[in-house]
Amino acid sequence: MTHQPNLRGPGSAGRPSGVVRTDYTGAVHGSLLAASVVAGASTPGPYPRVQLVLLLLCTGVVFWAAHVYSALVGELLPYRTLTWSAVRRRCAHEWPIAQAAVAPAAAVAISPLLGLGLEGTAWLGLGVAVAQQVAWASAGGIRAGASRRAVVSVGAVNLALGLVLVAAKVAIQH
């Protein structure tokens, strides 16, 4: 019997230690969400980087809450009595949506240390969001045991989705 390492990913809270997460849907959605926030955000005001970081994190948490709520009402409530345990499990399951905003927000926060202006900051945040979107989608495919071709396809589709946001950012700025 081959021992498979415990490769735990985002949203592993509440999961038994031997269970490997293969569903990175929340992380992919959250990454796409973060990329769309960066692509569409304007940063007027005295602290544009702080505003963008807060926008990323707040949007991630709001979308996480919306996913939790819709799942609880749409999937669980009609079939059984809603318990705090079910709410906590759903919150943990959907948490990657909020987590996905952290890396782009961190990139925006450290951008002054890299000598980036506001435009470079936005592109850095967008690049990190798109890169992690492709990485999470590919990781999900790999952990699910998908073929190499399927993993490459999943990564390519997610890259294409991210590039749509890059195109939108370019179009909005011109």
VMD Tcl script that builds the backbone (N, CA, C; Angstrom):
set m [mol new atoms 522]
animate dup $m
set s [atomselect $m all]
$s set {name element resname resid chain x y z} {
  {N N MET 1 A 0.838 -1.160 0.000}
  {CA C MET 1 A 0.000 0.000 0.000}
  {C C MET 1 A 0.892 1.235 0.000}
  {N N THR 2 A 0.605 2.161 -0.896}
  {CA C THR 2 A 1.385 3.378 -1.009}
  {C C THR 2 A 0.858 4.417 -0.045}
  {N N HIS 3 A 1.742 5.030 0.690}
  {CA C HIS 3 A 1.344 6.094 1.610}
  {C C HIS 3 A 1.274 7.407 0.859}
  {N N GLN 4 A 0.119 8.054 0.948}
  {CA C GLN 4 A -0.041 9.357 0.296}
  {C C GLN 4 A 0.153 10.432 1.353}
  {N N PRO 5 A 1.029 11.409 1.101}
  {CA C PRO 5 A 1.260 12.450 2.099}
  {C C PRO 5 A -0.005 13.267 2.301}
  {N N ASN 6 A -0.109 13.814 3.500}
  {CA C ASN 6 A -1.256 14.657 3.821}
  {C C ASN 6 A -0.999 16.057 3.283}
  {N N LEU 7 A -1.420 16.289 2.063}
  {CA C LEU 7 A -1.241 17.585 1.414}
  {C C LEU 7 A -2.486 18.414 1.653}
  {N N ARG 8 A -2.487 19.171 2.695}
  {CA C ARG 8 A -3.670 19.956 3.039}
  {C C ARG 8 A -3.568 21.322 2.400}
  {N N GLY 9 A -4.643 21.757 1.862}
  {CA C GLY 9 A -4.686 23.043 1.176}
  {C C GLY 9 A -5.533 24.028 1.923}
  {N N PRO 10 A -5.922 25.107 1.248}
  {CA C PRO 10 A -6.731 26.122 1.894}
  {C C PRO 10 A -8.067 25.527 2.299}
  {N N GLY 11 A -8.594 26.013 3.397}
  {CA C GLY 11 A -9.887 25.555 3.850}
  {C C GLY 11 A -9.849 24.182 4.500}
  {N N SER 12 A -8.684 23.789 5.040}
  {CA C SER 12 A -8.580 22.468 5.639}
  {C C SER 12 A -9.047 22.455 7.088}
  {N N ALA 13 A -9.463 23.601 7.620}
  {CA C ALA 13 A -9.935 23.676 8.996}
  {C C ALA 13 A -11.117 22.736 9.192}
  {N N GLY 14 A -11.105 21.992 10.268}
  {CA C GLY 14 A -12.214 21.121 10.591}
  {C C GLY 14 A -12.183 19.778 9.872}
  {N N ARG 15 A -11.200 19.534 9.051}
  {CA C ARG 15 A -11.096 18.284 8.305}
  {C C ARG 15 A -10.155 17.363 9.071}
  {N N PRO 16 A -10.505 16.083 9.166}
  {CA C PRO 16 A -9.599 15.139 9.821}
  {C C PRO 16 A -8.228 15.179 9.158}
  {N N SER 17 A -7.180 14.948 9.939}
  {CA C SER 17 A -5.822 15.137 9.433}
  {C C SER 17 A -5.469 14.224 8.270}
  {N N GLY 18 A -6.100 13.100 8.111}
  {CA C GLY 18 A -5.770 12.204 7.016}
  {C C GLY 18 A -6.514 12.494 5.721}
  {N N VAL 19 A -7.456 13.422 5.754}
  {CA C VAL 19 A -8.267 13.702 4.576}
  {C C VAL 19 A -7.605 14.782 3.739}
  {N N VAL 20 A -7.396 14.488 2.475}
  {CA C VAL 20 A -6.741 15.412 1.554}
  {C C VAL 20 A -7.805 16.175 0.779}
  {N N ARG 21 A -7.658 17.463 0.717}
  {CA C ARG 21 A -8.618 18.283 -0.024}
  {C C ARG 21 A -8.277 18.230 -1.510}
  {N N THR 22 A -9.279 17.930 -2.324}
  {CA C THR 22 A -9.099 17.953 -3.771}
  {C C THR 22 A -9.997 18.985 -4.426}
  {N N ASP 23 A -10.919 19.559 -3.686}
  {CA C ASP 23 A -11.850 20.545 -4.230}
  {C C ASP 23 A -11.339 21.943 -3.904}
  {N N TYR 24 A -10.789 22.602 -4.910}
  {CA C TYR 24 A -10.273 23.955 -4.728}
  {C C TYR 24 A -11.185 24.986 -5.382}
  {N N THR 25 A -12.467 24.648 -5.515}
  {CA C THR 25 A -13.419 25.538 -6.158}
  {C C THR 25 A -13.433 26.902 -5.492}
  {N N GLY 26 A -13.491 26.918 -4.162}
  {CA C GLY 26 A -13.528 28.191 -3.439}
  {C C GLY 26 A -12.285 29.017 -3.680}
  {N N ALA 27 A -11.123 28.381 -3.668}
  {CA C ALA 27 A -9.878 29.116 -3.898}
  {C C ALA 27 A -9.810 29.666 -5.315}
  {N N VAL 28 A -10.295 28.887 -6.280}
  {CA C VAL 28 A -10.305 29.364 -7.667}
  {C C VAL 28 A -11.274 30.540 -7.804}
  {N N HIS 29 A -12.488 30.376 -7.255}
  {CA C HIS 29 A -13.457 31.477 -7.312}
  {C C HIS 29 A -12.930 32.713 -6.604}
  {N N GLY 30 A -12.336 32.503 -5.442}
  {CA C GLY 30 A -11.804 33.636 -4.688}
  {C C GLY 30 A -10.673 34.341 -5.420}
  {N N SER 31 A -9.838 33.572 -6.101}
  {CA C SER 31 A -8.743 34.170 -6.868}
  {C C SER 31 A -9.286 34.984 -8.033}
  {N N LEU 32 A -10.290 34.431 -8.705}
  {CA C LEU 32 A -10.920 35.158 -9.803}
  {C C LEU 32 A -11.584 36.428 -9.278}
  {N N LEU 33 A -12.210 36.323 -8.134}
  {CA C LEU 33 A -12.822 37.490 -7.496}
  {C C LEU 33 A -11.772 38.542 -7.167}
  {N N ALA 34 A -10.663 38.106 -6.584}
  {CA C ALA 34 A -9.597 39.050 -6.235}
  {C C ALA 34 A -9.042 39.724 -7.480}
  {N N ALA 35 A -8.873 38.959 -8.542}
  {CA C ALA 35 A -8.372 39.537 -9.790}
  {C C ALA 35 A -9.358 40.558 -10.338}
  {N N SER 36 A -10.645 40.277 -10.228}
  {CA C SER 36 A -11.629 41.224 -10.746}
  {C C SER 36 A -11.679 42.492 -9.916}
  {N N VAL 37 A -11.466 42.372 -8.618}
  {CA C VAL 37 A -11.431 43.568 -7.766}
  {C C VAL 37 A -10.258 44.451 -8.161}
  {N N VAL 38 A -9.087 43.838 -8.313}
  {CA C VAL 38 A -7.898 44.605 -8.675}
  {C C VAL 38 A -8.062 45.222 -10.059}
  {N N ALA 39 A -8.608 44.456 -10.995}
  {CA C ALA 39 A -8.760 44.942 -12.367}
  {C C ALA 39 A -9.726 46.118 -12.441}
  {N N GLY 40 A -10.772 46.089 -11.643}
  {CA C GLY 40 A -11.789 47.122 -11.737}
  {C C GLY 40 A -11.674 48.233 -10.719}
  {N N ALA 41 A -10.782 48.093 -9.778}
  {CA C ALA 41 A -10.707 49.068 -8.690}
  {C C ALA 41 A -10.018 50.354 -9.135}
  {N N SER 42 A -10.613 51.445 -8.742}
  {CA C SER 42 A -9.908 52.712 -8.863}
  {C C SER 42 A -9.461 53.043 -7.454}
  {N N THR 43 A -8.347 53.689 -7.312}
  {CA C THR 43 A -7.795 53.899 -5.979}
  {C C THR 43 A -7.624 55.390 -5.678}
  {N N PRO 44 A -8.729 56.147 -5.728}
  {CA C PRO 44 A -8.595 57.546 -5.353}
  {C C PRO 44 A -8.504 57.677 -3.838}
  {N N GLY 45 A -8.029 58.795 -3.394}
  {CA C GLY 45 A -7.971 59.029 -1.959}
  {C C GLY 45 A -6.546 59.127 -1.476}
  {N N PRO 46 A -6.407 59.448 -0.199}
  {CA C PRO 46 A -5.068 59.679 0.348}
  {C C PRO 46 A -4.245 58.406 0.552}
  {N N TYR 47 A -4.879 57.257 0.672}
  {CA C TYR 47 A -4.174 56.001 0.930}
  {C C TYR 47 A -4.638 54.924 -0.045}
  {N N PRO 48 A -4.304 55.038 -1.315}
  {CA C PRO 48 A -4.856 54.111 -2.314}
  {C C PRO 48 A -4.478 52.651 -2.092}
  {N N ARG 49 A -3.271 52.384 -1.621}
  {CA C ARG 49 A -2.881 50.989 -1.393}
  {C C ARG 49 A -3.678 50.388 -0.239}
  {N N VAL 50 A -3.818 51.148 0.822}
  {CA C VAL 50 A -4.601 50.682 1.967}
  {C C VAL 50 A -6.043 50.439 1.534}
  {N N GLN 51 A -6.571 51.340 0.723}
  {CA C GLN 51 A -7.943 51.177 0.242}
  {C C GLN 51 A -8.081 49.916 -0.593}
  {N N LEU 52 A -7.110 49.636 -1.441}
  {CA C LEU 52 A -7.169 48.444 -2.282}
  {C C LEU 52 A -7.042 47.181 -1.437}
  {N N VAL 53 A -6.155 47.176 -0.456}
  {CA C VAL 53 A -6.014 46.030 0.444}
  {C C VAL 53 A -7.340 45.777 1.166}
  {N N LEU 54 A -7.934 46.824 1.714}
  {CA C LEU 54 A -9.210 46.670 2.420}
  {C C LEU 54 A -10.322 46.211 1.484}
  {N N LEU 55 A -10.349 46.754 0.265}
  {CA C LEU 55 A -11.345 46.344 -0.718}
  {C C LEU 55 A -11.199 44.859 -1.041}
  {N N LEU 56 A -9.974 44.412 -1.248}
  {CA C LEU 56 A -9.738 42.994 -1.533}
  {C C LEU 56 A -10.214 42.105 -0.386}
  {N N LEU 57 A -9.789 42.439 0.826}
  {CA C LEU 57 A -10.130 41.594 1.969}
  {C C LEU 57 A -11.619 41.634 2.280}
  {N N CYS 58 A -12.216 42.805 2.244}
  {CA C CYS 58 A -13.652 42.924 2.525}
  {C C CYS 58 A -14.488 42.212 1.465}
  {N N THR 59 A -14.110 42.356 0.212}
  {CA C THR 59 A -14.849 41.691 -0.855}
  {C C THR 59 A -14.740 40.178 -0.712}
  {N N GLY 60 A -13.559 39.684 -0.383}
  {CA C GLY 60 A -13.387 38.246 -0.166}
  {C C GLY 60 A -14.269 37.733 0.957}
  {N N VAL 61 A -14.327 38.458 2.062}
  {CA C VAL 61 A -15.152 38.035 3.197}
  {C C VAL 61 A -16.643 38.109 2.852}
  {N N VAL 62 A -17.052 39.151 2.146}
  {CA C VAL 62 A -18.466 39.277 1.771}
  {C C VAL 62 A -18.872 38.141 0.824}
  {N N PHE 63 A -18.040 37.839 -0.163}
  {CA C PHE 63 A -18.363 36.734 -1.066}
  {C C PHE 63 A -18.346 35.402 -0.328}
  {N N TRP 64 A -17.445 35.234 0.620}
  {CA C TRP 64 A -17.427 34.030 1.447}
  {C C TRP 64 A -18.749 33.902 2.199}
  {N N ALA 65 A -19.169 34.967 2.839}
  {CA C ALA 65 A -20.425 34.942 3.592}
  {C C ALA 65 A -21.614 34.650 2.670}
  {N N ALA 66 A -21.584 35.220 1.483}
  {CA C ALA 66 A -22.667 34.972 0.528}
  {C C ALA 66 A -22.699 33.504 0.107}
  {N N HIS 67 A -21.521 32.911 -0.100}
  {CA C HIS 67 A -21.469 31.492 -0.461}
  {C C HIS 67 A -21.964 30.620 0.692}
  {N N VAL 68 A -21.549 30.944 1.895}
  {CA C VAL 68 A -21.997 30.183 3.061}
  {C C VAL 68 A -23.515 30.264 3.168}
  {N N TYR 69 A -24.035 31.476 3.115}
  {CA C TYR 69 A -25.478 31.681 3.254}
  {C C TYR 69 A -26.257 30.938 2.169}
  {N N SER 70 A -25.833 31.098 0.915}
  {CA C SER 70 A -26.571 30.452 -0.172}
  {C C SER 70 A -26.495 28.932 -0.073}
  {N N ALA 71 A -25.357 28.414 0.347}
  {CA C ALA 71 A -25.227 26.959 0.505}
  {C C ALA 71 A -26.100 26.461 1.646}
  {N N LEU 72 A -26.101 27.191 2.749}
  {CA C LEU 72 A -26.917 26.769 3.886}
  {C C LEU 72 A -28.402 26.789 3.538}
  {N N VAL 73 A -28.837 27.847 2.911}
  {CA C VAL 73 A -30.251 27.973 2.574}
  {C C VAL 73 A -30.626 27.053 1.410}
  {N N GLY 74 A -29.763 26.993 0.408}
  {CA C GLY 74 A -30.089 26.227 -0.787}
  {C C GLY 74 A -29.869 24.738 -0.667}
  {N N GLU 75 A -28.861 24.327 0.084}
  {CA C GLU 75 A -28.518 22.912 0.138}
  {C C GLU 75 A -28.930 22.229 1.433}
  {N N LEU 76 A -28.753 22.902 2.546}
  {CA C LEU 76 A -28.951 22.228 3.825}
  {C C LEU 76 A -30.329 22.445 4.425}
  {N N LEU 77 A -30.797 23.662 4.431}
  {CA C LEU 77 A -32.038 23.996 5.114}
  {C C LEU 77 A -33.238 23.188 4.621}
  {N N PRO 78 A -33.385 22.983 3.310}
  {CA C PRO 78 A -34.575 22.238 2.863}
  {C C PRO 78 A -34.591 20.773 3.309}
  {N N TYR 79 A -33.458 20.216 3.655}
  {CA C TYR 79 A -33.378 18.782 3.909}
  {C C TYR 79 A -33.246 18.391 5.372}
  {N N ARG 80 A -32.843 19.316 6.208}
  {CA C ARG 80 A -32.685 18.969 7.619}
  {C C ARG 80 A -32.650 20.239 8.463}
  {N N THR 81 A -32.711 20.033 9.746}
  {CA C THR 81 A -32.650 21.157 10.667}
  {C C THR 81 A -31.238 21.710 10.666}
  {N N LEU 82 A -31.139 23.002 10.589}
  {CA C LEU 82 A -29.835 23.656 10.560}
  {C C LEU 82 A -29.248 23.700 11.969}
  {N N THR 83 A -28.019 23.222 12.106}
  {CA C THR 83 A -27.345 23.219 13.405}
  {C C THR 83 A -26.106 24.102 13.322}
  {N N TRP 84 A -25.600 24.511 14.480}
  {CA C TRP 84 A -24.370 25.303 14.507}
  {C C TRP 84 A -23.207 24.505 13.950}
  {N N SER 85 A -23.231 23.212 14.160}
  {CA C SER 85 A -22.175 22.358 13.621}
  {C C SER 85 A -22.179 22.402 12.090}
  {N N ALA 86 A -23.362 22.334 11.485}
  {CA C ALA 86 A -23.468 22.412 10.019}
  {C C ALA 86 A -23.020 23.782 9.518}
  {N N VAL 87 A -23.362 24.835 10.256}
  {CA C VAL 87 A -22.949 26.192 9.875}
  {C C VAL 87 A -21.423 26.299 9.927}
  {N N ARG 88 A -20.813 25.800 11.000}
  {CA C ARG 88 A -19.352 25.848 11.123}
  {C C ARG 88 A -18.669 25.053 10.014}
  {N N ARG 89 A -19.204 23.868 9.706}
  {CA C ARG 89 A -18.616 23.060 8.626}
  {C C ARG 89 A -18.701 23.801 7.290}
  {N N ARG 90 A -19.831 24.417 7.019}
  {CA C ARG 90 A -19.996 25.146 5.753}
  {C C ARG 90 A -19.074 26.357 5.731}
  {N N CYS 91 A -18.957 27.060 6.858}
  {CA C CYS 91 A -18.037 28.207 6.927}
  {C C CYS 91 A -16.610 27.773 6.619}
  {N N ALA 92 A -16.180 26.664 7.196}
  {CA C ALA 92 A -14.827 26.160 6.954}
  {C C ALA 92 A -14.667 25.718 5.495}
  {N N HIS 93 A -15.691 25.082 4.947}
  {CA C HIS 93 A -15.624 24.604 3.564}
  {C C HIS 93 A -15.487 25.768 2.578}
  {N N GLU 94 A -16.172 26.861 2.830}
  {CA C GLU 94 A -16.169 28.003 1.915}
  {C C GLU 94 A -15.032 28.996 2.195}
  {N N TRP 95 A -14.281 28.813 3.276}
  {CA C TRP 95 A -13.256 29.773 3.678}
  {C C TRP 95 A -12.210 30.078 2.600}
  {N N PRO 96 A -11.854 29.156 1.708}
  {CA C PRO 96 A -10.879 29.493 0.671}
  {C C PRO 96 A -11.273 30.700 -0.180}
  {N N ILE 97 A -12.547 31.001 -0.265}
  {CA C ILE 97 A -12.971 32.191 -1.018}
  {C C ILE 97 A -12.374 33.433 -0.379}
  {N N ALA 98 A -12.469 33.536 0.930}
  {CA C ALA 98 A -11.891 34.685 1.631}
  {C C ALA 98 A -10.369 34.606 1.638}
  {N N GLN 99 A -9.816 33.422 1.829}
  {CA C GLN 99 A -8.366 33.247 1.864}
  {C C GLN 99 A -7.696 33.687 0.568}
  {N N ALA 100 A -8.383 33.501 -0.536}
  {CA C ALA 100 A -7.788 33.821 -1.835}
  {C C ALA 100 A -7.494 35.302 -2.000}
  {N N ALA 101 A -8.112 36.148 -1.215}
  {CA C ALA 101 A -7.846 37.583 -1.299}
  {C C ALA 101 A -6.567 37.972 -0.564}
  {N N VAL 102 A -6.059 37.099 0.281}
  {CA C VAL 102 A -4.915 37.443 1.131}
  {C C VAL 102 A -3.631 37.667 0.325}
  {N N ALA 103 A -3.298 36.773 -0.594}
  {CA C ALA 103 A -2.040 36.922 -1.349}
  {C C ALA 103 A -2.037 38.189 -2.209}
  {N N PRO 104 A -3.104 38.484 -2.975}
  {CA C PRO 104 A -3.097 39.748 -3.719}
  {C C PRO 104 A -3.056 40.967 -2.787}
  {N N ALA 105 A -3.747 40.895 -1.659}
  {CA C ALA 105 A -3.717 42.004 -0.701}
  {C C ALA 105 A -2.310 42.184 -0.138}
  {N N ALA 106 A -1.636 41.079 0.166}
  {CA C ALA 106 A -0.256 41.155 0.664}
  {C C ALA 106 A 0.663 41.743 -0.404}
  {N N ALA 107 A 0.454 41.354 -1.662}
  {CA C ALA 107 A 1.272 41.902 -2.751}
  {C C ALA 107 A 1.082 43.415 -2.856}
  {N N VAL 108 A -0.155 43.862 -2.747}
  {CA C VAL 108 A -0.435 45.302 -2.781}
  {C C VAL 108 A 0.226 45.986 -1.589}
  {N N ALA 109 A 0.131 45.369 -0.420}
  {CA C ALA 109 A 0.693 45.963 0.792}
  {C C ALA 109 A 2.212 46.111 0.724}
  {N N ILE 110 A 2.907 45.154 0.114}
  {CA C ILE 110 A 4.373 45.231 0.053}
  {C C ILE 110 A 4.879 45.962 -1.183}
  {N N SER 111 A 3.995 46.366 -2.058}
  {CA C SER 111 A 4.426 46.993 -3.315}
  {C C SER 111 A 5.326 48.214 -3.125}
  {N N PRO 112 A 5.129 49.043 -2.085}
  {CA C PRO 112 A 6.072 50.160 -1.909}
  {C C PRO 112 A 7.508 49.689 -1.646}
  {N N LEU 113 A 7.639 48.538 -0.993}
  {CA C LEU 113 A 8.978 47.995 -0.731}
  {C C LEU 113 A 9.668 47.567 -2.021}
  {N N LEU 114 A 8.867 47.305 -3.045}
  {CA C LEU 114 A 9.400 46.912 -4.345}
  {C C LEU 114 A 9.603 48.116 -5.264}
  {N N GLY 115 A 9.284 49.288 -4.745}
  {CA C GLY 115 A 9.449 50.514 -5.525}
  {C C GLY 115 A 8.381 50.720 -6.585}
  {N N LEU 116 A 7.236 50.103 -6.415}
  {CA C LEU 116 A 6.180 50.204 -7.417}
  {C C LEU 116 A 5.275 51.407 -7.159}
  {N N GLY 117 A 4.889 52.072 -8.223}
  {CA C GLY 117 A 3.884 53.120 -8.139}
  {C C GLY 117 A 2.507 52.483 -8.082}
  {N N LEU 118 A 1.479 53.318 -8.124}
  {CA C LEU 118 A 0.116 52.797 -8.015}
  {C C LEU 118 A -0.254 51.876 -9.173}
  {N N GLU 119 A 0.158 52.230 -10.367}
  {CA C GLU 119 A -0.146 51.380 -11.525}
  {C C GLU 119 A 0.555 50.029 -11.399}
  {N N GLY 120 A 1.820 50.051 -11.039}
  {CA C GLY 120 A 2.563 48.803 -10.840}
  {C C GLY 120 A 1.983 47.966 -9.716}
  {N N THR 121 A 1.492 48.626 -8.687}
  {CA C THR 121 A 0.862 47.942 -7.563}
  {C C THR 121 A -0.370 47.174 -8.025}
  {N N ALA 122 A -1.197 47.834 -8.824}
  {CA C ALA 122 A -2.411 47.184 -9.323}
  {C C ALA 122 A -2.063 45.979 -10.191}
  {N N TRP 123 A -1.060 46.137 -11.042}
  {CA C TRP 123 A -0.652 45.019 -11.902}
  {C C TRP 123 A -0.060 43.877 -11.086}
  {N N LEU 124 A 0.687 44.190 -10.036}
  {CA C LEU 124 A 1.235 43.149 -9.169}
  {C C LEU 124 A 0.106 42.372 -8.499}
  {N N GLY 125 A -0.853 43.084 -7.926}
  {CA C GLY 125 A -1.994 42.424 -7.284}
  {C C GLY 125 A -2.765 41.558 -8.255}
  {N N LEU 126 A -2.976 42.072 -9.453}
  {CA C LEU 126 A -3.690 41.316 -10.469}
  {C C LEU 126 A -2.899 40.076 -10.889}
  {N N GLY 127 A -1.596 40.242 -11.072}
  {CA C GLY 127 A -0.750 39.107 -11.458}
  {C C GLY 127 A -0.743 38.017 -10.406}
  {N N VAL 128 A -0.663 38.400 -9.149}
  {CA C VAL 128 A -0.682 37.416 -8.063}
  {C C VAL 128 A -2.031 36.694 -8.035}
  {N N ALA 129 A -3.120 37.435 -8.202}
  {CA C ALA 129 A -4.446 36.817 -8.187}
  {C C ALA 129 A -4.613 35.811 -9.323}
  {N N VAL 130 A -4.197 36.193 -10.515}
  {CA C VAL 130 A -4.331 35.291 -11.664}
  {C C VAL 130 A -3.404 34.077 -11.498}
  {N N ALA 131 A -2.178 34.305 -11.042}
  {CA C ALA 131 A -1.244 33.193 -10.850}
  {C C ALA 131 A -1.767 32.193 -9.822}
  {N N GLN 132 A -2.308 32.689 -8.723}
  {CA C GLN 132 A -2.806 31.741 -7.716}
  {C C GLN 132 A -4.077 31.055 -8.203}
  {N N GLN 133 A -4.863 31.719 -9.014}
  {CA C GLN 133 A -6.056 31.089 -9.589}
  {C C GLN 133 A -5.655 29.877 -10.420}
  {N N VAL 134 A -4.662 30.054 -11.269}
  {CA C VAL 134 A -4.176 28.947 -12.099}
  {C C VAL 134 A -3.559 27.864 -11.204}
  {N N ALA 135 A -2.803 28.275 -10.197}
  {CA C ALA 135 A -2.148 27.309 -9.305}
  {C C ALA 135 A -3.170 26.487 -8.527}
  {N N TRP 136 A -4.195 27.130 -7.962}
  {CA C TRP 136 A -5.201 26.390 -7.188}
  {C C TRP 136 A -5.982 25.435 -8.077}
  {N N ALA 137 A -6.350 25.879 -9.258}
  {CA C ALA 137 A -7.091 25.006 -10.171}
  {C C ALA 137 A -6.241 23.797 -10.551}
  {N N SER 138 A -4.976 24.036 -10.851}
  {CA C SER 138 A -4.073 22.942 -11.212}
  {C C SER 138 A -3.842 22.010 -10.035}
  {N N ALA 139 A -3.665 22.572 -8.837}
  {CA C ALA 139 A -3.472 21.746 -7.634}
  {C C ALA 139 A -4.677 20.857 -7.387}
  {N N GLY 140 A -5.867 21.400 -7.585}
  {CA C GLY 140 A -7.071 20.586 -7.418}
  {C C GLY 140 A -7.098 19.423 -8.384}
  {N N GLY 141 A -6.714 19.682 -9.636}
  {CA C GLY 141 A -6.666 18.613 -10.624}
  {C C GLY 141 A -5.636 17.553 -10.274}
  {N N ILE 142 A -4.467 17.997 -9.839}
  {CA C ILE 142 A -3.402 17.062 -9.468}
  {C C ILE 142 A -3.834 16.198 -8.290}
  {N N ARG 143 A -4.377 16.832 -7.263}
  {CA C ARG 143 A -4.782 16.071 -6.073}
  {C C ARG 143 A -5.965 15.155 -6.334}
  {N N ALA 144 A -6.774 15.497 -7.329}
  {CA C ALA 144 A -7.904 14.636 -7.688}
  {C C ALA 144 A -7.457 13.470 -8.560}
  {N N GLY 145 A -6.178 13.467 -8.952}
  {CA C GLY 145 A -5.655 12.380 -9.765}
  {C C GLY 145 A -5.946 12.531 -11.246}
  {N N ALA 146 A -6.191 13.741 -11.685}
  {CA C ALA 146 A -6.476 13.983 -13.102}
  {C C ALA 146 A -5.223 13.712 -13.940}
  {N N SER 147 A -5.455 13.434 -15.193}
  {CA C SER 147 A -4.334 13.209 -16.103}
  {C C SER 147 A -3.559 14.513 -16.290}
  {N N ARG 148 A -2.338 14.380 -16.760}
  {CA C ARG 148 A -1.515 15.567 -17.013}
  {C C ARG 148 A -2.218 16.501 -17.999}
  {N N ARG 149 A -2.816 15.906 -19.014}
  {CA C ARG 149 A -3.530 16.697 -20.021}
  {C C ARG 149 A -4.693 17.473 -19.390}
  {N N ALA 150 A -5.437 16.821 -18.516}
  {CA C ALA 150 A -6.563 17.482 -17.848}
  {C C ALA 150 A -6.065 18.613 -16.951}
  {N N VAL 151 A -4.978 18.384 -16.230}
  {CA C VAL 151 A -4.427 19.430 -15.352}
  {C C VAL 151 A -3.981 20.634 -16.180}
  {N N VAL 152 A -3.308 20.381 -17.297}
  {CA C VAL 152 A -2.883 21.470 -18.176}
  {C C VAL 152 A -4.099 22.206 -18.727}
  {N N SER 153 A -5.132 21.462 -19.090}
  {CA C SER 153 A -6.353 22.082 -19.610}
  {C C SER 153 A -7.021 22.960 -18.562}
  {N N VAL 154 A -7.111 22.444 -17.351}
  {CA C VAL 154 A -7.719 23.216 -16.258}
  {C C VAL 154 A -6.915 24.489 -16.013}
  {N N GLY 155 A -5.604 24.365 -15.989}
  {CA C GLY 155 A -4.750 25.547 -15.806}
  {C C GLY 155 A -4.929 26.542 -16.939}
  {N N ALA 156 A -5.004 26.048 -18.165}
  {CA C ALA 156 A -5.159 26.935 -19.330}
  {C C ALA 156 A -6.496 27.667 -19.307}
  {N N VAL 157 A -7.559 26.969 -18.954}
  {CA C VAL 157 A -8.873 27.624 -18.877}
  {C C VAL 157 A -8.855 28.710 -17.812}
  {N N ASN 158 A -8.257 28.411 -16.669}
  {CA C ASN 158 A -8.198 29.413 -15.613}
  {C C ASN 158 A -7.297 30.580 -15.991}
  {N N LEU 159 A -6.234 30.317 -16.710}
  {CA C LEU 159 A -5.393 31.397 -17.215}
  {C C LEU 159 A -6.187 32.268 -18.182}
  {N N ALA 160 A -6.965 31.640 -19.051}
  {CA C ALA 160 A -7.786 32.392 -20.000}
  {C C ALA 160 A -8.791 33.278 -19.258}
  {N N LEU 161 A -9.416 32.746 -18.217}
  {CA C LEU 161 A -10.347 33.560 -17.420}
  {C C LEU 161 A -9.624 34.748 -16.791}
  {N N GLY 162 A -8.442 34.505 -16.259}
  {CA C GLY 162 A -7.654 35.594 -15.673}
  {C C GLY 162 A -7.260 36.627 -16.711}
  {N N LEU 163 A -6.909 36.160 -17.909}
  {CA C LEU 163 A -6.508 37.094 -18.969}
  {C C LEU 163 A -7.682 37.943 -19.449}
  {N N VAL 164 A -8.903 37.437 -19.317}
  {CA C VAL 164 A -10.080 38.263 -19.614}
  {C C VAL 164 A -10.094 39.468 -18.673}
  {N N LEU 165 A -9.757 39.234 -17.420}
  {CA C LEU 165 A -9.713 40.345 -16.458}
  {C C LEU 165 A -8.561 41.297 -16.760}
  {N N VAL 166 A -7.447 40.759 -17.197}
  {CA C VAL 166 A -6.328 41.614 -17.594}
  {C C VAL 166 A -6.765 42.489 -18.772}
  {N N ALA 167 A -7.432 41.887 -19.739}
  {CA C ALA 167 A -7.936 42.647 -20.889}
  {C C ALA 167 A -8.930 43.708 -20.439}
  {N N ALA 168 A -9.776 43.366 -19.489}
  {CA C ALA 168 A -10.754 44.336 -18.965}
  {C C ALA 168 A -10.034 45.502 -18.307}
  {N N LYS 169 A -8.973 45.222 -17.562}
  {CA C LYS 169 A -8.214 46.298 -16.906}
  {C C LYS 169 A -7.586 47.214 -17.954}
  {N N VAL 170 A -7.005 46.623 -18.986}
  {CA C VAL 170 A -6.406 47.417 -20.052}
  {C C VAL 170 A -7.471 48.269 -20.738}
  {N N ALA 171 A -8.621 47.675 -21.023}
  {CA C ALA 171 A -9.702 48.402 -21.701}
  {C C ALA 171 A -10.251 49.534 -20.849}
  {N N ILE 172 A -10.372 49.295 -19.536}
  {CA C ILE 172 A -10.888 50.330 -18.640}
  {C C ILE 172 A -9.939 51.500 -18.549}
  {N N GLN 173 A -8.663 51.234 -18.598}
  {CA C GLN 173 A -7.666 52.305 -18.457}
  {C C GLN 173 A -7.496 53.109 -19.725}
  {N N HIS 174 A -7.949 52.617 -20.859}
  {CA C HIS 174 A -7.736 53.330 -22.126}
  {C C HIS 174 A -9.031 53.804 -22.717}
}
mol reanalyze $m
mol bondsrecalc $m
mol representation Tube
mol addrep $m
